[in-house]
């Protein structure tokens, strides 16, 4: 059956994400611009806060200008930020660029899914949402993998080429978005939203319960440790690659380690996909509480391995990505089961805000230790911080262990 044109354009939008060209080399690029690990961590922490702060105003603006136009603004902000990286060399300048980059996340947060659902409702059939959304994600993942592989080679040619390529893709993406329709919104959409006053007790009741609050904090701590480690992966991986290549034939040994970063990040995408697909099996084997508590603890222990042998760093990073991807669906199922339909989006957004804010101190910790003792020590510090803090949380209130009188609302 022929794919409708509007769906094809949605697939093109998914395929023109700008991150693939720059993400595998981003930290190396910032280091080459003279930034320290602490400054890079500060930039990442600042963006995490800005994404949280910007959710409400950009969401409000999106309601005024439409979902398609929100996506356009997000892509325009991405292009402006990418071009800015070609000329900015100072820390204050990078702060401005990160603020622009944060807008790309806040304008796109949930908007593409909402646009797709409304468009299918108007033009086709909402029963097709899962199939179209799933295929769109697959198209985006394959395109991301291809651009990630190209990223390392572009970076070896010139440090600025990945940003030029990403900006060009962003311009194409804006063009695609401008051809997409703006779906109409029902008159009752505004009335169904909770006010701030109504939302507070919903959030408190949903996330403040025993077992739920500890799970949100524990998982937020884990997500923060993974996000903070992301800032240190590239310099550690390049050192590890140099060791791997030294024992290979001469032709391979002459290949710069940076060229392999794209393959590494494409591998991360594949491994995360497999881990996410098997999250249900993990939950069946360990239970919700077991999966959420044990997997992050195992990953945190692995953070210590590169201190003993740098060669273990790359396998550890794959464990990190797989663990994060496996825990996310289990956490999502747990939270959705314990939040009523009315106010669900509000409560889940509040949990996402907690996850984002917990990253801030962990990123600053990792950056400071990396500057003082090297990036491998920075990753190890994250592992120790998680094991100590997470251990206290488990001892005080086991994450996910909800008393029977406040169990799932569906029970």
DAURJO-V252648 format. One record per residue. N is the residue number from 1. SS is DSSP state (H for helix, E for strand, - for the rest). PHI is phi in radians with two decimals (NA if undefined). OMEGA is omega in whole degrees, 0 to 359 (999 if undefined). Layout:
n={N N}
ss={SS SS}
phi={PHI PHI}
omega={OMEGA OMEGA}
This chain:
n={1 2 3 4 5 6 7 8 9 10 11 12 13 14 15 16 17 18 19 20 21 22 23 24 25 26 27 28 29 30 31 32 33 34 35 36 37 38 39 40 41 42 43 44 45 46 47 48 49 50 51 52 53 54 55 56 57 58 59 60 61 62 63 64 65 66 67 68 69 70 71 72 73 74 75 76 77 78 79 80 81 82 83 84 85 86 87 88 89 90 91 92 93 94 95 96 97 98 99 100 101 102 103 104 105 106 107 108 109 110 111 112 113 114 115 116 117 118 119 120 121 122 123 124 125 126 127 128 129 130 131 132 133 134 135 136 137 138 139 140 141 142 143 144 145 146 147 148 149 150 151 152 153 154 155 156 157 158 159 160 161 162 163 164 165 166 167 168 169 170 171 172 173 174 175 176 177 178 179 180 181 182 183 184 185 186 187 188 189 190 191 192 193 194 195 196 197 198 199 200 201 202 203 204 205 206 207 208 209 210 211 212 213 214 215 216 217 218 219 220 221 222 223 224 225 226 227 228 229 230 231 232 233 234 235 236 237 238 239 240 241 242 243 244 245 246 247 248 249 250 251 252 253 254 255 256 257 258 259 260 261 262 263 264 265 266 267 268 269 270 271 272 273 274 275 276 277 278 279 280 281 282 283 284 285 286 287 288 289 290 291 292 293 294 295 296 297 298 299 300 301 302 303 304 305 306 307 308 309 310 311 312 313 314 315 316 317 318 319 320 321 322 323 324 325 326 327 328 329 330 331 332 333 334 335 336 337 338 339 340 341 342 343 344 345 346 347 348 349 350 351 352 353 354 355 356 357 358 359 360 361 362 363 364 365 366 367 368 369 370 371 372 373 374 375 376 377 378 379 380 381 382 383 384 385 386 387 388 389 390 391 392 393 394 395 396 397 398 399 400 401 402 403 404 405 406 407 408 409 410 411}
ss={- - - - H H H H H H H H H H H - - - H H H H H - - H H H H H H H - - - - H H H H H H H H H H H H H H H H H H H H H H H H H H H H H - H H H H H H H H H H H H H H H H H H - - - - - - H H H H H H H H H H H H H H H H H H - - H H H H H H H H H H H H H - - H H H H H H H H H H H H H H H H H H H H H H H H H H H H H H H H - - - H H H H H H H H H H H H H H H H H H - - - - - - - - - - - - - - - - - H H H H H H H H H H H H - - - - H H H H H H H H H H H H H H H H H H H H H H H H H H H H H H H H H H H - - - H H H H - - - H H H H H H H H H H H H H H H H H H H H H - H H H H H H H H H H H H H H H H H H H H H H H H - - H H H H - H H H H H H H H H H H H H H H H H H H H H H H H H H H H - - - - - - H H H H H H H H H H H H H H H H H H H H H H H H H H H H H H - H H H H H H H H H H H H H H H H H H H H H H - - - - - - - H H H - - - - -}
phi={NA -1.20 -1.29 -1.00 -1.02 -1.15 -1.24 -1.03 -1.16 -1.11 -1.07 -1.12 -1.06 -1.10 -1.34 -1.89 -1.20 -1.54 -1.24 -1.03 -1.23 -1.89 -1.06 -1.16 -2.16 -1.09 -1.12 -1.05 -1.09 -1.12 -1.10 -1.18 -1.49 1.65 -1.37 -1.57 -1.08 -1.12 -1.16 -1.11 -1.11 -1.12 -1.08 -1.13 -1.13 -1.07 -1.13 -1.04 -1.19 -1.12 -1.10 -1.15 -1.13 -1.43 -1.01 -1.22 -1.11 -1.25 -1.13 -1.09 -1.09 -1.06 -1.14 -1.40 -1.76 1.79 -1.26 -1.04 -1.18 -1.10 -1.10 -1.07 -1.06 -1.08 -1.19 -1.09 -1.08 -1.11 -1.09 -1.06 -1.13 -1.06 -1.17 -1.10 -1.12 -1.32 -2.11 -1.39 -2.32 -1.92 -1.05 -1.03 -1.11 -1.17 -1.05 -1.10 -1.14 -1.17 -1.12 -1.09 -1.10 -1.07 -1.09 -1.11 -1.34 -1.21 -1.23 -1.63 -1.03 1.28 -1.28 -1.08 -1.14 -1.12 -1.05 -1.09 -1.08 -1.14 -1.18 -1.12 -1.10 -1.38 -1.94 -2.28 -2.74 -1.14 -1.12 -1.51 -1.01 -1.05 -1.14 -1.19 -1.12 -1.09 -1.18 -1.09 -1.11 -1.13 -1.04 -1.09 -1.15 -1.14 -1.12 -1.08 -1.07 -1.12 -1.22 -1.13 -1.07 -1.18 -0.99 -1.07 -1.21 -1.08 -1.12 -1.11 -1.16 -2.86 -1.06 -1.57 -1.05 -1.02 -1.28 -1.11 -1.10 -1.12 -1.11 -1.09 -1.11 -1.08 -1.11 -1.05 -1.09 -1.07 -1.06 -1.10 -1.07 -1.18 -1.58 -1.51 -1.30 -1.76 -1.20 -1.34 -2.03 -1.14 -1.15 -1.56 -1.02 -1.15 -1.20 -1.40 -1.39 -1.43 -1.33 -1.05 -1.10 -1.24 -1.28 -1.01 -1.14 -1.12 -1.13 -1.10 -1.21 -1.40 -1.76 -1.63 -1.37 -0.98 1.54 -1.37 -1.09 -1.20 -1.15 -1.06 -1.19 -1.15 -1.16 -1.06 -1.10 -1.14 -1.03 -1.13 -1.14 -1.18 -1.09 -1.17 -1.14 -0.96 -1.18 -1.93 -1.05 -1.10 -1.12 -1.18 -1.12 -1.07 -1.09 -1.14 -1.07 -1.03 -1.19 -1.11 -1.20 -1.12 -1.75 -1.66 -0.96 -0.98 -1.07 -1.34 -1.09 -1.44 -1.37 -1.10 -1.06 -1.06 -1.14 -1.52 -1.07 -1.08 -1.12 -1.06 -1.23 -1.12 -1.12 -1.01 -1.07 -1.15 -1.13 -1.09 -1.11 -1.13 -1.11 -1.10 -1.14 -1.80 -1.06 -1.10 -1.13 -1.08 -1.14 -1.13 -1.34 -1.88 1.42 -1.06 -1.10 -1.07 -1.11 -1.24 -1.53 -1.28 -1.03 -1.04 -1.14 -1.10 -1.07 -1.09 -1.09 -1.09 -1.00 -1.47 -1.04 -1.07 -1.09 -1.46 -2.56 -1.04 -1.07 -1.42 -1.06 -1.11 -1.01 -1.10 -1.13 -1.17 -1.08 -1.01 -1.14 -1.14 -1.09 -1.07 -1.20 -1.32 -1.30 -1.01 -1.14 -1.13 -1.10 -1.06 -1.10 -1.03 -1.20 -1.09 -1.19 -2.00 -2.21 -1.14 -1.00 -1.28 1.57 -1.08 -1.06 -1.12 -1.15 -1.19 -1.13 -1.10 -1.09 -1.10 -1.15 -1.06 -1.00 -1.19 -1.25 -1.14 -1.11 -1.00 -1.12 -1.20 -1.12 -1.14 -1.06 -1.10 -1.12 -1.12 -1.16 -1.09 -1.18 -1.40 -2.32 1.83 -1.12 -1.10 -1.14 -1.09 -1.14 -1.07 -1.08 -1.12 -1.08 -1.12 -1.06 -1.17 -1.09 -1.24 -1.20 -1.11 -1.09 -1.12 -1.05 -1.12 -1.18 -1.37 -2.74 -1.09 -1.04 1.50 -1.49 -1.56 -0.96 -1.06 -1.37 -2.25 -1.28 -0.86 -1.14 -1.55 -1.34}
omega={183 179 178 184 182 178 177 179 175 177 178 176 180 183 185 171 186 191 188 182 188 188 183 184 190 181 178 179 180 176 179 177 176 178 175 177 179 179 178 178 179 177 180 179 178 180 178 179 181 178 179 182 185 183 185 182 179 175 178 179 178 177 181 188 179 186 179 180 175 178 178 180 178 179 177 177 179 180 179 179 181 178 178 179 179 186 184 179 183 180 177 178 178 176 178 180 178 176 175 180 178 179 180 179 185 179 183 187 179 186 181 179 179 178 182 182 181 180 177 180 182 193 184 185 181 176 180 187 184 181 182 179 179 179 177 177 179 178 179 180 179 178 178 180 181 180 176 179 180 186 183 180 176 181 178 178 178 185 183 185 178 181 176 180 180 179 178 177 178 178 176 181 177 178 178 181 182 176 182 182 173 181 176 179 181 181 184 184 183 185 184 181 176 172 179 180 179 185 185 178 177 180 181 181 183 187 182 182 177 180 179 181 180 177 179 179 182 179 177 177 179 178 179 179 178 180 179 177 178 181 185 185 191 179 178 182 179 177 179 179 179 177 179 185 182 182 179 178 187 182 180 183 180 181 179 179 180 182 183 183 179 177 179 182 173 176 176 181 181 182 178 178 179 181 179 181 182 180 179 178 178 180 179 182 187 188 182 181 180 181 184 182 189 184 177 180 178 179 181 176 179 178 184 186 181 175 181 182 181 182 180 187 183 174 178 180 175 176 179 182 180 180 179 182 181 183 186 180 179 178 180 178 181 183 179 180 186 177 178 183 178 182 181 181 180 181 180 175 178 177 179 177 177 180 182 184 179 179 191 181 180 177 179 176 183 180 179 179 180 177 184 188 179 184 178 177 177 177 179 179 177 178 179 180 180 183 180 182 178 178 177 179 180 180 182 182 185 180 177 180 183 177 185 182 177 182 183 180 179 183 999}
